[in-house]
Amino acid sequence: MNAVLDHLWQSTLFAAALGLVTVAFRKHGAGVRYGLWFAASAKFLLPFSALAALGEVLSRPFAAAYPDSAIFAPLFTAAAPFSDTHVAAVTAEVPRLHLTFLLFTVWTCGFAVLSAIWLVRWTRLNALVRAADDVSTAPGLPVKITSAGIEPGLIGLWRPVLLLPEGILERLSREEMAAIEAHERCHLRRRDNLTAAIHTLITNLFWFHPLLWWLGGRLVEERERACDESVLRAGNDPAIYAGGILKVCALYVPSSLACAAGVSGANLKRRMETIMEHRSALPLTTARKALLVAGFAAAIVAPILIGLTTSNAAARDDAAQSGRVTLQRLAEQHRPRSEIALAPSQFDKFIGYYRINGNITYAVSRRGDLYFAGPLGRAPTRIYPDSSNEFFLKGLSLPAQFSFTTDAAGHVTEMVLHQSGAEIHAPRIPAAEGKAAEAAMARRTATDRPSPGTEEAIRRQIEGLAAGKPDYATMAPSLAAGTRQMLGPLHAKVAAWGPVLSMKFVRVGKDGMDVYDVICRNKRSIWEIAPLTADGKISAVFFHEEG
């Protein structure tokens, strides 16, 4: 609702501004003022918010592919990077009759009624055209004669015809008829039927806005005046032309549709006075043309630029916020830690299996009063208690910690790994599921066959890192976040290897990772990659250089 209201007041203000501009062009041709009023109408079909959204879309190719960061984590972070888990609480709305629904219903009824009236009238006019007799089938403007007592008019949007009432050639002189035909040909050149139909659609959509009904009157007035000016410029006598219009008004019924341009539209008295005065309109100078073009360009470009600026500012704000969070985590992860005494009975509630990135299983265990954690298939790493639910690792160049989350009942629900200013949340899984994962890993190791898609995934990783443009859509969120953070050094390293010459599957490791021997032009490397997730994404990948 707010978006609709914003669009309405912005379009109204735009129309008011163009209304002031028309005053500056009151002594120029009516066609200029018609164009300004039509632009005011068309603005209702083009919200500024849509242009701003276009600016946001256009800004994406020029935005940074990853947030700027002064942090270059070591390889482990890129191999198994971790991202935040964002939890959103969603509450169901209580079904009730909303004012918005009521207003939408009223709008729908108004739009349907107006559209039905327009359709009925348009159908009747088309029926008259189909029943009319051909007089001329010239490709420029076909002419037909109808027995209906309708005024001469141009009927049709794309291939209009000039529909004349029967007997008009006997009631109007040759000069009067030539002037009337010149008037209709002017409507044809200007595509007045099409622009009138567009305004009718806009009026039907925003039928509740009185400004559009008023604009409709201005459009009819200026289009008729523009055609009158064209007829007189062609050398037709003002008195004969005015007399022909008066005869048509006296003898025939005007068209019921603004998009079926006749000759009797607008304020007849004012038109007759203007025709008889036959004042020459001021020519539109190059400077004024440039001013109009610049104004309309600014009206289109300004919202797009706002969208560009807003999008980039939002991206910078997000990057800055992300950077602040990362720095806060780094400060916490690097603070000195001291081992405390923790009884095995207090640790036992943490023992079990935890699922990382959907397809990597961590096992937490103890041997006597020693505590361990690590992925299945790899030698577990000893962890040291720092509090009743927080543990740290020793002997690492990059500090790392584990913490555990419990629910209100004291049950452990997840394990969180903290490292490199990042976090990865690993939900706890049932023991049976963990043991099944161990059995499945053992079977994979025994069969020693690569998991589907891992070779192609490594190739994409290498090509993306070498180009400095990894395909983040192929990675799990945590891997994508870590790769963005590590992109600088990883790109420099992998780009120096040169193109891939060969890639060979070596084995399935004890931890279930597929191992590949990759030979590039300048370097040989060993890559390990976890089986792809259910949706085909890479969750973990490691490599080390050979030689």
PyMOL commands that set and color helices and strands:
alter all, ss='L'
color gray80, all
select helices_A, chain A and resi 2-24+30-45+48-62+75-79+99-131+168-171+174-190+192-205+210-233+238-251+268-277+286-334+344-350+431-447+454-467+472-474+477-495
alter helices_A, ss='H'
color red, helices_A
select strands_A, chain A and resi 133-136+143-146+153-155+161-165+352-356+360-367+370-375+381-385+390-392+400-406+412-419+422-429+500-508+514-520+524-529+541-546
alter strands_A, ss='S'
color yellow, strands_A
deselect
rebuild
show_as cartoon
